[in-house]
């Protein structure tokens, strides 16, 4: 119940992309500037555009649960079983179904092969010697990340196959969760009255379907590894590219009654008849010894591993296979620095770890499943929670691994100056944290290729701090170092056309870099606006620091972050131009809504400001800094009065105080500050910043107007709505629905006791994305009422985990005690 489920014979609905997919209502001058920059970047420098408005990724309604742990690269399988989305080079995606990569079943009775079929509905022009075209009506797909199930009811055979796909994505685990592996457990159910010999053959091309597959020099070899009484055998496929070479391993676990055979190499560009006949003859492969020849230029090679067992009449059998990819040493696009992935800490960085990884995966997957089930079971068994929510909560986590994610290990001899300049030396626990837990980064989106885009991470960070809090702490240290540094290099920005330096000191960066450049070393890949004048970035750092401390009780972290918080708040104070205790926006799109102009005091940035000021007071009290506490306490009192006077209209907070034709628009995200305050227990009685009656009234107004008056209440909350119930069309973004913002809004509603409204609001997004638009495992940033969408596979929807935090905190309030450690805020749903 609640799983993402699809019949393999089903065809989904189509959606169209917004014309041009431009992130701002731009002038012809801006379009011209962008095109000139795009041409130089892609055609002259031969690099990828961080946002490619001219070559957007097409929507394919095919994706399922990705394979792999965090930061070691991912391989996505489609819901029809295909291997179709590849991210082995950090942050760089290749969308290609490699038709060779298949599972094939062979059934034998009384010594004769009675059934042999590729378990694919495809009928490709390649490998014509294979039996393609499995009937999709006899197969079903279920996904509950990080696991998926494919069920095949073999026609006329009284045999049912269930392939259980497992990746080691385990909360609070910082070893196994980093492994680049996927396990396939094949359960065979024989419902016939006679025994059957069952073979599962796993074929894999040496490569990912790119031109590099035919570049020459690639080779395969069989392997066997026995350790601790367990033996694993298979084939290694060495992909020998000049940059970021890697090795695949296709492996199976030997045990009593199971036979493992292999074919070291075959030509996937041919008919494949030799492979097919080899399996057809006796349900096994010939298992040649020795290495294959290296491929010549233009040649492609592939390998096969087959696991076989006898299943008795009315009995069951199990076959265990694994896929591993070992790319331990990586360069980003600039090729300036060599980096080691996190898993190399445990398995070495010499590029020979694939056998050991295969053995480890096949002997530890049962332990992984126990931990995954212990985490998920309380939520799945809670009858109070709707099924769609259970599906959304876990399946949206795909982006933790499949967001172009990279998790790097720092060498033990790393020095502060090796990181990000002089600022590193000012953070006493920076090196211990990064040495122990590594460096973590994920993209804003698969189409918006900037690492750790901070205004968006603000929303997504709930998933990280609740499930892998040490990675959130590590990310925050990296941001803090960047805050303390500056980059004086000037550059021209594409939207405004002005020239300014890349990074100012004591200002939070927009992002930590482009995977096609050198992340961490060169930050702020975002060229659209000069984000030094954005009003939300500094505030979002302060809010996350206190939220992280509240959930983890990491006092050393708070001590290190405190001077950084003071520095960014001092930078922010200059935006209070009239000294009324409230910052003002500058008449541009100077916040995460980077196409929605805001002028003067605003509900969004003003609310974030007051929440950050409140948290400064709280941190100052914890750290015994009475002077700072008094300073921000005075600002808070003055700012609260200004906020209410300038923005409250009796029902909700106006979009801004400019008095423009749209300043009275109802913004769905107007309570973002309250959202974070509630997540930190700072929203009650004497602690409250915003009057509770005003917050509840605003949320009810949003539900009435932005939710129920938009698309019949079935598509979530539109970002902006006019008081008369018509969407605000003053910008591209005001008329969009942002999925991650809707989940945050729903969490705020739950915090304020509007539980039914919160679930109804969020359900609209889930139904729209995962069902109506067919965007499973590629949730976009935005969509409009007419099924126009923008930016597939986006970071912000991870904010759904703030809904879970709100539910858990509501449960704890009923018990009259408040757990504060992140480990306690994971995997428990409310019982009432």
N, C-alpha and C positions, 0 to 999 in steps of 0.2 A: 504494500500500500504506500502510495506517495512516491514510488520510484518513477523516474523518467522511462516510459515504456513505449515501444513502437513495434509494429509488425513490419518485418522486412519487405513485405510486398506493398506497403503503404506509400503513397506519394503525398508530400507535404504541400502547403500553400506557399505562394511566392510573395516576396516583398521587393520593393524597389528602393534604391538609394536616393537620397536627396540630391537634386541636380548640382553637380560640382562638389558637393560635400564640403563647402567652404565654412570654416568655423567663425566667420563674422560677416555681417552685412558690409561688404567692402566696396571701395570706390574703384573705378577703372585704374587709377594710379597704383593702388594696392595690388590688383590683379597683375598688372604689368611688372611690378617689382617682384612679386612671387614667381612669375614665370621666368624672369631673368635669373633669379636665384636658383630655381628648380633646374633650369637648363645647365647652368654651370655645375651644379652639384651632381646631377645624374649623368650628363653627357660628357662633360669635360673631366671632372674629378672621378667619375665612375663610382660614386657613392650613392647610398640610399638617402632619400629625403626623409627627415624626421617625421613629417606629415606629408604624404604624397597625395595631393588633391587631384592629380591628373591620372594616376594609375591606382585607383582604390581597389582593395581586395574584394572580389565578387562574392556575393552571398552563395554559399553552398549548404543546403539543408541536409548535411550528411554526417555531422560530427557526433562522436560519442565521448566516452570517458578517456582521458589521456593516460598514457603509461609513464611511469617514472616518479621518483621522489622530487625533492625540492632542489632546484639549482644545478642539476646535472644534465639538463636537457630533457625534452619530452618528445614522445611520439604519440600522436592521437590516432585512435582507431575509430572508425565510423560505426554507426549503429547497424550497419550491414556487414560489419566485420573487416572492412578494408583498413589498411594502414595509409593514412591520407593527409596528415599534417605533421610537419617535421620542424623541430627547433633544437638542433644539436649545436650549431654555432650560436654563441650566446646572443640572445635578443633578435636573431634573424630567422624569419619563417620561410618555409618552402611548402606551398600548398599543392601537393601532387600525390595522387593515388598510385602506388607502385604495385602493379597488378601481379607481380611475381610473389609478393608477400601474402601467403595464404596458408590456411589449414585445410588438409584433405583427409577424408576418412576412408578407410578400407575395411570392409567386413568379410570374414571368411567363415564358412560353415562346412564341416566335414572335408577340410582340406581344399576347398574351392572358393575362389573369390566370387561373392554374390552381389557385391555393391561397392562401388568406388566413385567418390564424388568430391569435387572441390566445394567447400562450404562457402560458396559465394553466389549471389544472384547475377553476377556479371556474366557477359558473353563477349569477351574481348577478342580483338583480332590477333593478339599475341598468344603463344602457347596453345596453339590449336589442337595439339595432341592430348589435351586434358579435357575432362568432362565437366564443363561449366554449366551455369544456369540453374543452380539450386532454386527450387520453388519457394519464394518468400513467404507463402502462406503457412509453411511448416517451420518457421523460425521466428523467434521473439527476442527482443532486447530489453534489458532492464539495467538501469545505472543508478547507483547510489555511491557517489564518489567517496573514497578512492577505489571502489570496486564496481565491477559490471558483470552481468550474466548474459550469455547467449545460449538460448535453448533451441536445439534442432530435433524435431520429430522426424526421423528418417522415414520417408514414405515407403510403406509396404514391408518394413523390416522389423517392426515391433521393438525398435531400439530408439532410445532418447539420449542425446548427448547434451550435457550442460557444461559450457566453458565458463569458468569463474576467473575473471581477470582481477589481479590484485597488484596494487602499488603500495610501497611502504610510506604512506603519508599518515603519520601518527603524532597526535598532539604531544607536546613537551618532550619529544624525542629529537635529539640533535645529532644522532649518528645514522641510524637506519633510514630516517626520513630524507637523508641526503643522497641515497643510493640511486644510480641510473639503471634501474631494473624494472621489469614487469614479469609477473608469474601468471601462467595459464594452467589452471587445474581442470582437467577434463574428467567429469563424472559420467560414467556409462551405465545406463539402466537397460538391462536386457529383459524385456517382457515376454520373450518367446519361450517355447518349451524345450529348446535345445541350446547348448552352449554356442558362443560366437567368439571368434578371434577378432579383436578390434585393434586397428592401427590408426594413429593420428600422425600425419606427416606435416611438419612445419617447414615451409620453404621461405627463403629470404634472399633478396638481392643484395649484393655488396654495394651499398650506397643508399641514397635517399631519393632517387629519381631525378637527379640534376645532371647537367652535362659532365660533372666531375666523375660520374659513374663510369664513363667511357674514356677517361683521361689516361688510362694505362697505369701499370705498376701495382695494381691491387691483386691480392691473393688470399687463399683460404687454406686452412689446415684443421684436421681433427684434433681433439684434445680429450683427455680424461683426467679427473682429479679425484683422488680418494683421500678423505680426511675424517678422523673420528668415526670410522666405520661406515661412512656414507660415501657413495661413489656417484659422480656426476660426469656425463660424457656429452660431447656435441661437436660443433664446428665453430672455429674462429674465422671471421671474415675481416681481413685487415684492409682498411681503406686508407691508402697512403697518399694523401694530399699534402702539398707543401705547407699549408697553414691548417692548423687544427686537425691533424690526422686522428683517426679513431679506429677502434676494433669492435665489431659486433660479435656477440656470442649467441648461438642458438643451442640450447642445452636441454637435457632431460635427466631425470633422477632414476638411477637404477635401484631396483629392489626385487625381492623374491617374486617371481611370476611376471616380471616386466623385462622386455628385451628392447634395447636401444640400438638402432642402426643409423647409418648416415650416408650421404653422398657429398663428397668434399666440394665438388664443383660441377655445375652444368651451365649451359648457355640459355639465359632467359629470353634471348632474342629469337631463339629457334622455336621449333614446334613443341619441345618438351616431351616428346614421345618416349625417349629413352628413360627419363625419370618415371613417367607414368607406367610404362611396361614393367620396369623394375619393381615397383610397388605392387602392381597388379599380379605379378607372378606368384609371390608368396607372402605378401603383406609386410615385407621388409625391404631394406635397401642394401646395396652390395658392400658398403663400408670399406672402401679402398683405404690403404695406408698411405702416409706421406703427404707432403704439401702439394697444392696445385701449382701450376705455372703462373707466373705473373701475367696479368692481362696486357695485351698490346693496346696501343692507342686505337680507340674506336670499339674495343671489345668490352663487354659487360659480363660479369660472372655472378653466380648465385650458388647457394648450398641448401641442403635439406637434412633434417633430422627427423627420425621416425621412432615413436614409442608404441610398443605393442603389448597386449595382454589378452588372456583368455577370460571371458566373463561367463560364469555358469548360467544355466537356465534360471530364469526368474531371479537373477543375481545382479550384483553391482561390481564395477571396477573403477579404478582411478589411475589416470596417467598425468604426470606432472612435467611441464615444460616451462622454460624461461627464455626471456630475451634480455640481453644486456648490451649496453653501449658504453665503451670506455674511452672518453675523450678527456684525459686528466689535466692536460696543460693547454690553456686556451689564450689566444690573442683576440682582442677586440679589433674593430675595423682599422684602427691606425697602425696596428702591428708594432706598437712602440714597446709594450711591456708584456711579459709572460706572466700568466696567472695560474694558480693551482685551484682546482675545484675542491669543495669541502670534503668530498668523500675520499680524497687522496690522503687525508690524515689517517684514515683507517686501512686503506688498501694500496697506498703507494702511488707514485706519480710517473712510473716508468712506462706506462702504456701496456703493461702485461697483466693487468688485474682482472681481465674478463673471466678467466676460469675460476678464480677465487670468488668474484662477485656472483657468478652463476651458482657455485656451490653454496654460498651463504644464503642466497635468495631461496633456493630450493629446500634448504634445511631450516629456514627461519620463518617461512611465510605463515605457518600455523600460529606462531607466536604473534606475528603482525595482526593476523585476523582476530585473535583473542583481544588484543588491545583496541583494534578498530571497533569491534562489537561492544566492548565495555564502554567505549566513548559514545557510541551512537545509540545503543539499546535503550537507555532511559528516555531519550527523546522520541525514538520510534514507537515505543510502547505507551507513550502518554496519549491517552484517548482524548484529552482536552485540546490537543494540537491538531490542526487540519493536515490532511495528507500532503497537500500541495506545499505547505510550509516545510515539512520534513524533507521533501525532495529539493526545494529551493535552498534550504539552509546548507545541506551537504554538497549538492551538485554545483552551487556557485563557487565552492572552494576550489574548483578546477583551476582557477586563475592563479592560485598560490604557486602552482608548478608550471602551468602553461601560459603564464604571462611574460614569456621571454625571460624567465627567472634565472638568476645567476646567484650562486652561493659560493663564495671564495674562501679559501683557507689562507691565513697569513703565515709566512715563515716565522719560526720561533725567534730568529735574530732580527726581526723587523724593528726599526727605530721610528720614533714619532715623525722625523723629517721625511721618512720614506712614504708617509701617508699623504698628507695634504698641506704641507707647508707649516709655518710657524704656529698656527692656531692649535695644532695637535698637542703641543707641549703644555698647553694650559688646562688640559683635561686629564686629571691624574689617573683615572681608571679607564681611559680610552684603550690603551694597549692591552691591558688584561682582558677586557671585554672582547675586543676584536681577535685577540689570539685564541681565546677559549671558544668563541662562537662564530668567528669568521665575519665576512662582509656579505650583506644580503641586498639584492636589488631586483625589482620587477618593473616592467614597462607600464606606462600609463595605459597603453592598449596595444594590441598586436598591430594596429594601424597607426597609432600615435606613439612613435618609438623614442620615448624619453624615459630614462630610469628614475624611479622614485619621485615621480611628479608629485610635489608635496601638497598642493592644494587638493588633489584628488586622494592621495594617500590618507589625508585627514579622515576621510570617510571609510576607506578600506581598512584602516589600521586596527579596527576592532577585531577583525579575524586574526591578525597577527598577534596582538597583545593578549588575546584570550587563549590562543592555541599554541603559539610559539613566542612567548613574551621576550625571550632572550634575543630573538631576531629583531623585534621591535626596538629593544634597547640598543642593539648594535646599529640599526638604521638611524636612530636618533643621535647617537654619537657621531656618525658620519655627517649628518646634517649640522650638528653643533660645530664640528671642525670647519665646515664650509662657511658657516656664519662668521667665524672669527677671522677668516681670510678674505682677500679681495683679489680681483683680476682686473687690472687697469687697462687691458686691451680694449680699444674702442671697436664697435661694430654698429651697423645700421639695422634697424628693426623694420620688418616688412610691412606692418600695418600702419604705424604712425610715420614711418620714414625718417625718424630722428636717429641721431648717432649718440650712443652712450656706452659707458664701459660695461663689460660683461657681468661683473659682480662687485657690488659694494660691500664694504666691511660692515658687520653687525646687522646684516639683512639676510633673511632666510632665502635660499635659492629656490627657483622654480623646480629644478630637477638636478640630478647629479650627473647628467650627461647622456650622450647618444651612443648606443652599442656599436655604431659604425665609426666611432671616433675613439676616445679614451676616457670612459666614465671615471668619476672621482677626480681625475686630473684636470679635466676641462668640463666645467659645470654649465648649467643654463643653456642647453641645446635649443630651447624654445626661442625662436627668433621672431615670433609674431609681435610681442609687446615687450617693452622694458619693464620687467616685473619688479624692479626695485621700488616702484611706486604702487605696487599692488597693496591693498589694505588688509588682506586676509592671511598672507603667508606667515608673517611674524606671529600673529595671534594663534594660528593653528599649531605652531611649535609650542607655545606656552601651554595651550590647552592639552596637548598630548603629553607633555612632560608631567603635569599633575595627574592626568588620567592614568598614565603608566605607573606612577608612584602609588596612587590609590589602589590599583589592582595588584601590584607586585610587592609593595612595601620595600622597594629597593632604595634604601637611604643613601647609599654611596652614589647611585645614579642621580638622585635629587640634588645632592651636594655639588656634583659636577655640573649639572645643568643650570643651577641657580644663577651663576653670573652670566650665562648665556641668555637666560630668560630676561635678566635685567637689561642686558645690552640691546636685545631686539625690542623690548618695550620702550626703551629710551628712543630708539629709532622710530618707533610707531607714534610716539607722543607728538612728533612734528605734524602729524595729520590732524591733530586737534587745533585747527587754525583759529578758533575763536575762544579757546580756553574755557569751554563749557563742560569739560569732562568727557566729551564724546568726540570720536574721530569723525571726519567728513570725507566722503568720496570725492574724487576730483573731476567729475563730469565726463569720465571715460569708462570703458569696461575694465575697471582696475581690480578685479578679483576673479575667482574661479569661473564665474559666468562671463567669459572673456569676449562676448559679443553683445552683452546687455548693459547698456550705459546706465550709470547710477551717479547721482549728484547730490552733494550735501549729506546730512545724516541719513543712514539707511538701516532698515531692519536687519539685513543680513550682516553686514560688516559691523554695524553698531552693536548688534547683539553679541557677536563674537568678541568684540572689544570689551564689553562689560563683563562677559564670562571670564575672559583672560585676566582682567583687573581683579575680579573676585578670587581667581586662583592664585594670583600673585600675593594677595593678602593671606591666603591659606598657606602657601609655601613659606612665606616670611614668618608666619607664626610657628610652623613646624621647625624651622631652622633658627628661630630666636633672633630674627632680624627686625627689631621693633621699629627702627627708623623707616625701613621700606614698607613695612606693614601700615604704618601711619600715613605714609605718602600715598599709597594706592587706596587706602581706606577713604581718604578725602576725595580722591578722584572718583571713586566708585559712587559715593553719595551724590556728588555733583552730576556725574554722568547718568545715573539712574533717573534723576529728575529731568534732565534734558531729553533723554530717550523717550520717556513717557509724554512729555510736553510736545515734542516735535513730531512724534510718529504715531502715537496711539489715537485712534479715531472713534473709539467706543466699541468696536467689534474686533478689530485686528490692527496690526502694525502696518502702516503704509510702506510701500516699497522704498520710497525715499522722501525727503522733505523739500524737494526742489519746487514743488508746485506745478510741475509739468503735467501734460495731459495724461501721463501714465504713472505719475507718482503715487496714485491711490490704488495701483494694482495690488492684487492679493498674491503674494509670493509664497509658494509652497514651502520654501526653505527659510522662512522668516524666524523660526524658532531654533535655528542651529545652535545658538549659544546655550539655550535652555537644554537642548539635547545632551550636550557635553556636561553641563552642570548636573543634570539628573543622573548621568552615568557615573558621577563621582560623589553622589550623595549630598550635593550642595544646593538642593532645590527645595528644602523643607523649612517652613516657618521662619525663624530669625536668619537662616542662611540664604533665603531666596533673594535673587537679584531682580527678577521680574515678578510682578504680582501674579499669584497662581490663577486668580480669576481671569486675568488678561490672557495668560497662556492658554487656558482651557477654551476661552472664547475664540481666540485666534485659531486654534486647532479645529474647533467645531466649524468655524467659517471656512477654513481650508477644505474640510471634508464636504461641506455643503456645496461649495463653489468649484474648487479645483478638482475634486474627485467626482462627486455625484452629478455635477452639471457638465462634466466632460466625458464624451463618448458613452453616455448612459451609465457612468459609474463603473465601467468595466476595464479601464486601461490605466489605472493608477491616477496620480495627481499631475496635472499640467503645471509647469513651472510658474507661469503667470496667468492670472485670470482677472478680468475687469470686474468691478462690482456688479455689473449687469449680467454676469454669467457668460460673457464671451471671452475666449482666450485672448491674452495680450499678444498682439502680433507686431509689436514695435521692434522686435529683433528676432533673429532666427531662433535664439535659445529660449525666449520667453514663451514661445508656443510649443516647445518640446516637453516631453516627459523624460526626466533623467532617472534611470532605474535606481542607481545608488542613492540619489536624493530621496526617492520614494521610500526605500527601505529605512533610511534614517528618519524620515517623517513618521513612518509607522512605529518605529522604536520610541519616538517622542510621545506619540499618542498613547502607547502602552504605559510609558512612565507616568503619564498624567491620568491614568485610569480609563482611557478611552480604548479599551482592548479590542472590542468588536470593530470599531472604526479603523484601528490600526491594521488588523488582519485583512479587512475588506480592501483597504487602500493598497497594501502590498500584493494581495492576490491578483489585482488587476494587472500588475507588471508581470507576475509569473505566468499568468494565462496568456498574455499577449506575446511574450518572448518565447517561452518554452513550448507553447502549443500553437497559437494562431500564426506566428511568424516562422516557426520552425528553426529558431535560433539556439537550439540546445548547445551548450558548451561553447558559445560565442556571444554571450549577452552583450548587447551594444551599450554605448553610453546613453544614446538618446533615440527616441522615435516620436513621430507625430501621429495625430489621429488617423491620417490617411495611409498609414503603414509605410511612411517614409522613415528611414532610419539613418543613424550616423555612428561611425566608429565601432566596428565589430570587436568583440572580445576585449572588454574594457575593465579596468581596475575597480572603479567605484562601487559596483554592485556587491563587493565583499562586505559592504556596510550592513548587509542582512544580519551579520553576527551581532550588531548592536541591538537588534530585536531580541536575540536570545539572551543577551546580557540584561535587557530590560525585564524580560520574563523571569529570569533567575533572581534579580534584585527584588521584584515584586513578591516572589515566593519567600525570600528571606525576610522581607518586611513583615510578612504574616507570621513568621517565626520569631520576630522581634530581635533578630541579631543579623549582623552584616559581615559576611566573610569578605576579606579584602585581597587574598592572594589569588593571582591569576589562575593557579591550578584548581582553586575551588570554584572559579567562574567558568567551568568547562564541562559540558556534557550533562547538566542537570536541568530538566524542564520543570515548570511549576505543576504541582499536583492539583491545583485548584485555580 
